[in-house]
Amino acid sequence: MFWNKPTDPVCKMKLKKVTQFKSEFQNKTYHFCSLNCKQKFDKSPREYAK
């Protein structure tokens, strides 16, 4: 199965693999490179979600 590599919405890093850090916002899943980026997103998701 092909997996489209997402970009971390906080730091803009292209992710090379699925990570354990993810959040749901407005019926969309966002993936993160680190817990730090996930926590920033979770505090103000509208700032980072597009």
Secondary structure as UniProt FT lines:
FT   TURN            9..11
FT   STRAND          22..25
FT   TURN            26..27
FT   STRAND          28..31
FT   HELIX           35..43
FT   HELIX           45..48
//
